[in-house]
Amino acid sequence: MNFKLSYIPKRSEKPRNKGVTMMMDKGLGLTETEHFIEASEHLTDLVKFGFGTSFVTNKLEEKIKLYKQAGIRPYFGGTLFEAFYARGKFNDYLKLLDKYDLDLAEVSDGSIIIPHDEKCELISKIAKNRTVLSEVGSKDSGILISPAKWVRLMSAELEAGSWKVIAEGREAGNVGVFRPNGTAHTLLINRIIAKVAPENILWEAPQKNQQVWFIKLFGAEVNLGNIAPNDIIPLECLRLGLRGDTFFEFLPKDFADRLKQVNDEEEVDEEAE
């Protein structure tokens, strides 16, 4: 960091297993990619080429090389995996990963239905040669999954070889572990983390209020994904208690309580005036 400041939570060093930040690239140009790396490579662990954008993105190979040279792990979004799988082209998908020399792959079934035993077999097969992220949850807001099933699916996929399981939230943050208005399904999430270790879950949280909610629940080292390129630095400030939303999270309790008391007294005085 650029200077010293007390009471800043410790962050794991890259490459890290917790406190992971995944940026969603929905079509950055090559120059935009270079600018992103210049500003945020030290804060970014993973870059997902969202849904099928890698099919139509210009200079894809050059972008992948830039990310890898910067110590960021790029990968194709799960929807592209599903597009290949739905067409009976799973082996062609593996060849595509080889072509672009990607060591990270996502296996999902958010748009199509894959029998879960079969999905776990696919995870195991890919995990022999690559790191696997698998996603749980449907992209269809009308499909509801019980907490017990979330736990069962996540646990089985981790056992099959997934490095992290992704909790579906979509790019808008309005399905899966979120309600349509973007607020968290608190009961569902509490039921999940009672059985699945939080460090094994990457929560898709594109909205600021969602990021704040997870940081307050899990602390600075929570794994968060589907972050917009321009939100990487603001997110890190949330993680470190350097924005108003998380300002008091990492200060000593007595110090924070005194500050809050002063703030409350000031607000009362202003209302009286």
ABEGO torsion letter per residue (X at the ends): XABBBBGBBBBBBOBBABGBBBBBBAGBBAAAAAAAAAAAAAABABBBBBEAAAAABBGAAAAAAAAAAAGBBBBBBAAAAAAAAAAGAAAAAAAAAAAAGBABBBBBAAABBBBAAAAAAAAAAAAAABBBBBBBEBABAABBBBAAAAAAAAAAAAAAGBABBBBBAEAAGABEABBAAGBBBAAAAAAAAAABBAAABBBBBABAAAAAAAAAAAEAABBBBGBBAAAAAAAAAAAAGABAAAAAAABBAAAAAAAAAAAAAAAAAAAAX
